[in-house]
Amino acid sequence: MGELARKTKRYSSDLTDEEWAQVEPLMPRPSRLGRKPSVDLREVLNAIRYLARSAGGWRMLPVHFGPWQTVYWWFRRFVRRLLFRTIHDVALMLDREAAGREASPTGGVLDSQTVKAPFAEVRGYDGGKRVAGRKRHVAVDTDGRLLMVNLTPADVSDSAGAQTILTAIRRRWPWLKHLFADAGYDRTKLMDKAGFLDFVVEIVRRSDPKGGFTVLPRRWVVERTMAALAPGGLLVLEGFTPAQEGRRSGGPRDPALLWSVALVREHFAGLELLECLEGTVLLDEGPKHQGYAEVVRAVLRK
């Protein structure tokens, strides 16, 4: 029955035999002294993955995973040993090699995302996004693989948040030299620190006079990673379209921040598109955001 249980996954979060074969060499070895541990570390990882996917509490852990106190003890030990970071970094380098790239990245992209967290103990208000919560400051490689993430209150600016992760990036990915970012990162303090740490930060901005919508290089790579940070559930998107240019009802000054149905389909190709409509709506969201506007609205599911 034990072998049958191994071959039949109880939950979608359970490790497969192939995954466990790659992770097992990274697990802590039992001490030569004292009693040998009787805990199945594969089941411990399955329990941790189950909690991460289901967003449940430790005391709500199903009994067949074993006592929740035991799982929590091993979780704390894994964190102290940087096991999860090691698994992530090894998997990232193997995936880069499988794609024909060097194992360690030399270029990356910086960006941030504000997420709602109205009941969090530490939170802030992002006036630009009109969201109360936290902000994820993210660095990815040029293919969208996550390199570094840091969580701050939402009122921390993009450039200030990027400064907090530059030192960690240098220690963790020593061969990374070139970073791409949008105009929000073009700040003197960030550039000075980047230069001190031997980074080159290239600001990708829309400067050409031609009309229409153009996808800027590197800028959209990180957005695919943002969509992957919250597995499951729905993604609801609303953005101004290029037809909004010239209207007084709001919208970004940078044309590169405008959306279209075609861009939504291309940008979120890995998600199931439930609805995507483009048209004129009547806004009444306060000063400078009133009147008719051209928007695109989409609902996607992962």
N, C-alpha and C positions, 0 to 999 in steps of 0.2 A: 504493500500500500504506500510505503514511503517513496518508492521509485515512481509510482503512478502519480503521486502528488507533485513530484518534481517536474514531470513532463506536462502536467496540466496546471496552468497558471490559475490561482484562485482570484487574483486581482490583476488588472492591467498594469499595475505598478510593480508587480513582482519581477525580479531579475530572471532573465532567460539563462540557460546553461552557457551560452556563448558570452553573455555579459559577465556572468560570474567568473568564467575562466580568465577574463581580462582583469577583473578587479581583485581576485583572490591573492595574487602576488603582492599587492599593496597593503593587505591587511596586517595588523600587528601580530607578531609571532608570540606564542606562549613562552613564559619564562621557564628557564631550566630548573628553577627552584620552586618549591611549593606545589600546591595541588593544581592539576591541569584544569583549565576552564571547560565546563560542560556546555557552554552556550554555543549555539550554531550561529556564526557571524553572518552567514547568508540570510538567515531569518531576521537577524537584527537589522540588516540593510533593507530587507523587504518591509519591515515594520516602519522604518524611518521614511522610506519612499511612499508608503501608504499614507502616513500622516501628512507628508508634504503635498501629496496630490489631493487628499480629501479635506485638508485644512481643519482636521479635527484636533481635539486636545489629547494630551498624553493619557489621561484617565479614560478616554473613550477608545483606546486601542483594543481591537478584538482580542479575545483571550487566547486564541490559538497562536498568537505571536509570542506568548509568554508574558510574564509580569511587566507592566509598563515601567516600573522602577528599574528593572534590569536593562530594558531597551534605552531608557534615558541615561543610565550610567555609561553605557557604551557610546551613546551619542556624544556625551560630553568628552569622553576619551578620544573619539575620532576627531572632534573639533580641535582639541588641544594638539593633536598630532598633525593637524592640517590635512587630514585624509581627503576630505571632499575637494579641497583646492587642488590637491595632487591628482585626484581622479580627473577633475576638469581639465587641468593643464595637459596631462598625458593624452587624454582623448582628443583635445584640440590639436596637439602636434601630430598625432597619428592621422587625424582627418586632413590636415594640411598636406601631409606627405602623400596620402591617398589621392589628393587632388592635383598632385604634381608640383606642390609648392615646398619651399624650405620649411623645416619643422618650426622654427622660431620666426615670428613675423618681424618685418622691418618697417612696416607702415600700418597706420591705424586711423580711426575716425573717432572724434569726440562729439558727444551730443548729450542732451538731457531730456527727461520726460517727467512732467508733473502728474501725480496720481492722487485721487481723492482719498483722504484719511481723516474725516472730520472728528473721529473719536480717539485718535492717537494721542498719547501723552505729549510727544514732541512733534509739533507740526507748525506750519506757517501758511501764509497766504500769498499765492502767486498772482500779482495784480495783472500781469499780461494775459494769463490763461483764465483768471477769475476762478481759481480753484484753491480750496483750503485743504492742505494735506502735506505730502512729502514730495521730494524730487529725487529721481534717480539720475545720477551722473555716470555715464557709461562710456567705455572705450571698447571698440571692436576692431578686428583686423579688416583689411580691405575686402574681404568676402563676407563679413557680417558675423564672424565668430566672436563671442564675448571674451574680452581680455580682462576687464576690470569694471567693477560697479561699486558705487558708494551712495549711501542713502542719507539725505539731509532734509531739514525743513524746506518747504516749498518756497520760502522767501529768500533762500540763498541763490545768488545769481549764478548763471552758467559759468562765467569765468572764475568766480570764487570756488565753485564746486570742482572745477577742473584742476585748480591748484592743489586741492587736497588729494587727488589721485595721481598726479604726475610723479611724485616720489615713489609711490608704490609701484607704478608702471615701470619705472627705471630699475627697481630692485627685482621685480618679477619677470620682466621681459627685457633683458639688458641689450638685446640687439635691435630693439625698436627705436628708430630715429625720426621718422617723418610722421606727422599727425595732420589730418585734415579737420577743419571745423568751419562753422558758419560765422557770419559777421558778429554774432553775439559774443564770440570769444576773442575778438580783436581788442584786447585791453592790455595796457602797458604792464601791469603787475604780472599777468599771466605770461606774456611774452618774455619778460625778464626772467621769471623762474624757469620757463621752458629753455631759454638759452643757457642758463646756469647748469641745467641738467642735461645739456647736449641734445635737446629736441629741436626740430624744425617744425613750427606750426604754420601750415599753409591755410589761409582763409579763402574759402571758396565762396565767391559772391557773384551776384548777377550784375555785370557792368556793361554788357553789350546793349546797343540801342535798338536792336531789332525787336519787333512785337511778337506776340504769341507766347506760348508756354514752352519752356525748355527744361528737361530734367538735368540738373547739374551733376557733374561727376562726383562720386564719393559721398555726396551729402545724403543720398537715400539708402546707402548700405546699412547704416545704423538703424534706420527705421524698421527694417525687417527684423532686426534683433529685438527691438522694443516690443513688437507684436508677439515674440516668442517668450517673453518674460512671464506671461500669465497664461499657462496652458489651460485650455478649456474655456467655456463661456463665450460671450458675445463681444464683439468689438463694434462700437457705434461711432461713426465718423461724420462730422459736418465741417465743411470748409468752403471758402469762397472760390469761385471759378474765375478764369481770366476775363469773363464778361463783366466782372465787378469793377474792373478798372475804370476810374472816372466817376463812379457813384460816391455819394457822401454818406452812405449808410454803414461805413466801416470797412474793415478788410486790411490785410497787411500791405505795408508799403513796398515790400520786396516781392516782385512778381513770381519769384521762384517758390514762394510759399502758397501759391494758388493751386487748386486741385481741379481735376476733371474726371469724368467717368472712366475714360481710357487709362488715366494714371492710377486710379483706384484698382482697376482690374490688373494692371501690370505690377503695381507696388505690393498688393496683397494676394499674389497669385497662389500662395500656399493656403489661403483660407477659403472657406465656402461662402460665396457671395449670395446672401439671402435677399438683399434689396439694394438697389443703387439708382437714385433718381437725381436729375439735374434740372433746375428750373428757378423761377422767381418766387421769393417769399417776402412777407412783410415782417420786418424786425421791429421790436419794441423792447430793447434791452438797455435803456438808459441813454445818456448823452453820447452823441456821435455814433450810436448804433440804433438808429431809428430810420424807418423808410423801407423801400423796396430794395432787395439785394439778390444777387445771383449766387446760388449755392449748389453744392452737391451733397447729398446725404446718402450714407451707406450703412448697412448692417451686415456684418460678417461673422462667421462662426468658425472656431478652430476645431 
